Amino acid sequence: MATQPAKYFIALVPEGKIQEEASNLKEEMRDLFNIKYALKSPAHITIKMPFIYNELKEERLKGRLGKFFENYHSFDLQLKGFGRFGRRVIFVDVKPSKELERLQQDLNKFCKTELKLINELSDRAFHPHMTIAFKDIKPKDFDIYWQHIQSKRFDALYPVRNVALLKRLEGKWIVVYRFILKE
């Protein structure tokens, strides 16, 4: 069978008020500081790093992931405050969750054994977060960005009811499917 490589990743993508608040922060960073790279995707918490997969087998990918996710229950996550990775990433912090840790670990085992995907370093060193700014951050101006974001407030309970498959299309990440978790 022919191959047509496409780029995907798997994430928790909140909808409604949480998505709106996080997107507003990203837009504010763009408007004030010209930091816009994070706007190429909806606000999300990555649980499987980007990977290449044959686009011609996308339906099979959805089917296999659907079977995997049907064994998992919905849960709540607390999103509170902000964090950073050095002087290169600013994010909304995700409070520790046993359910999220288990889901991410199981998903990465599944992706490695069943989908034959490479287990990236960031898959193994999982630190859940929702990125607000990265890549186009200027290290010399980081303190200004950090001071600004710390003047903001983010505190939300995120009811995780589905997991999203995102695909890179025309330079942006788009949710192409949502896998519903059991209640």
C-alpha positions in Angstrom: 0.0 0.0 0.0 1.2 3.5 -0.8 2.2 5.8 2.0 1.3 9.4 2.5 3.0 10.7 5.7 1.1 13.1 7.9 1.8 14.5 11.4 -0.4 13.7 14.3 -0.4 14.0 18.1 -2.8 13.0 20.9 -3.9 15.5 23.6 -6.6 16.7 26.0 -8.2 19.7 24.3 -10.6 21.5 26.5 -13.7 23.1 25.0 -15.8 26.1 26.1 -14.6 28.5 28.8 -11.2 26.9 29.5 -10.3 26.9 25.8 -11.5 30.5 25.5 -9.5 31.7 28.5 -6.3 29.9 27.4 -6.7 31.2 23.8 -7.2 34.7 25.1 -3.9 34.5 27.0 -2.1 33.3 23.8 -3.7 36.2 21.8 -2.7 38.6 24.5 0.9 37.4 24.2 0.7 37.9 20.5 -0.8 41.4 20.7 1.6 42.6 23.4 4.9 40.8 22.5 4.4 39.4 19.0 4.7 35.8 20.4 2.3 33.8 18.2 3.7 30.3 17.6 1.4 28.8 20.3 -1.6 30.0 18.3 -0.9 27.3 15.7 -2.8 24.8 17.9 -5.8 24.9 20.2 -4.9 25.0 23.9 -4.1 21.5 24.9 -2.3 19.0 27.2 -0.2 16.7 25.1 -0.3 13.1 26.1 1.5 11.7 23.0 4.1 13.8 21.3 3.8 14.5 17.5 4.4 11.4 15.3 4.3 10.6 11.6 1.7 8.2 10.4 0.4 7.1 7.0 -2.5 9.4 6.3 -4.0 6.7 4.1 -4.4 4.6 7.3 -6.0 7.4 9.4 -9.3 5.5 9.8 -7.4 2.5 11.0 -5.5 4.7 13.5 -8.8 6.2 14.8 -10.2 2.7 15.2 -7.2 1.3 17.1 -7.1 4.4 19.4 -10.9 4.2 19.8 -10.5 0.6 21.1 -7.7 1.7 23.5 -9.7 4.7 24.9 -12.9 2.7 25.4 -11.3 1.2 28.6 -10.8 4.6 30.3 -13.1 6.7 32.4 -13.5 10.4 32.4 -11.8 12.4 35.2 -11.3 15.9 36.4 -8.1 18.0 36.2 -7.2 21.1 38.1 -5.5 23.8 36.0 -4.1 26.4 38.3 -1.4 29.1 38.0 1.5 29.2 35.6 4.8 27.5 35.2 7.8 27.6 32.9 10.5 25.5 31.3 13.6 27.6 31.7 13.4 30.7 29.6 11.8 29.0 26.6 8.2 27.9 27.5 5.4 29.5 29.6 2.4 27.4 30.4 -0.7 26.9 32.5 0.1 24.4 35.3 -1.8 21.1 35.6 -2.0 19.8 39.1 -0.9 16.1 39.6 -3.4 13.5 38.7 -3.1 9.7 39.0 -5.7 9.2 36.3 -3.8 11.4 33.8 -0.5 9.7 34.7 -1.9 6.3 34.2 -3.6 7.3 30.9 -0.4 8.8 29.5 1.8 5.8 30.5 -0.7 3.3 29.2 -1.1 5.2 25.9 2.6 5.4 25.4 3.0 1.7 25.9 0.1 1.1 23.5 1.6 3.4 20.9 5.0 1.7 21.1 3.8 -1.9 21.0 0.7 -1.6 18.9 1.3 1.3 16.6 5.1 0.9 16.5 5.7 4.5 17.3 8.9 5.8 18.9 8.8 6.7 22.5 10.2 10.2 22.7 12.1 11.6 25.7 9.3 13.9 26.5 6.9 10.9 26.4 9.0 9.4 29.2 9.6 12.6 31.2 5.9 13.6 31.2 5.1 17.0 32.7 1.5 17.8 31.9 1.0 21.5 31.0 -1.0 23.8 28.7 1.5 25.9 26.7 0.7 29.6 26.4 4.0 30.7 24.7 7.1 28.9 23.3 9.4 28.7 20.2 9.3 32.4 19.4 10.1 33.6 22.9 13.1 35.9 23.0 15.2 34.8 26.0 16.5 38.4 26.6 12.8 39.5 27.0 11.7 36.5 29.0 11.4 38.3 32.3 9.0 40.8 30.8 6.8 38.0 29.5 7.0 36.1 32.7 6.1 39.2 34.8 3.1 39.9 32.6 1.7 36.3 32.7 2.2 36.2 36.5 -0.1 39.2 36.8 -2.9 37.0 35.4 -5.0 34.4 37.1 -5.9 30.9 35.8 -7.8 28.5 38.0 -10.2 26.0 36.4 -11.5 22.5 37.0 -11.3 20.7 33.6 -13.7 17.8 33.2 -11.8 15.5 30.9 -14.6 13.7 28.9 -12.7 12.9 25.7 -9.2 12.7 24.2 -8.4 14.4 20.9 -6.4 13.3 17.8 -4.9 16.3 16.2 -3.4 16.5 12.7 -1.1 19.1 11.1 -3.0 20.7 8.2 -1.7 23.8 6.3 0.7 24.7 9.1 -1.9 24.4 12.0 -2.9 21.6 14.3 -6.6 20.7 14.0 -8.7 18.3 16.1 -9.7 15.6 13.6 -11.3 13.2 16.1 -12.4 13.0 19.7 -12.5 9.7 21.6 -15.2 9.7 24.2 -14.2 8.4 27.7 -16.6 6.3 29.8 -18.6 8.2 32.5 
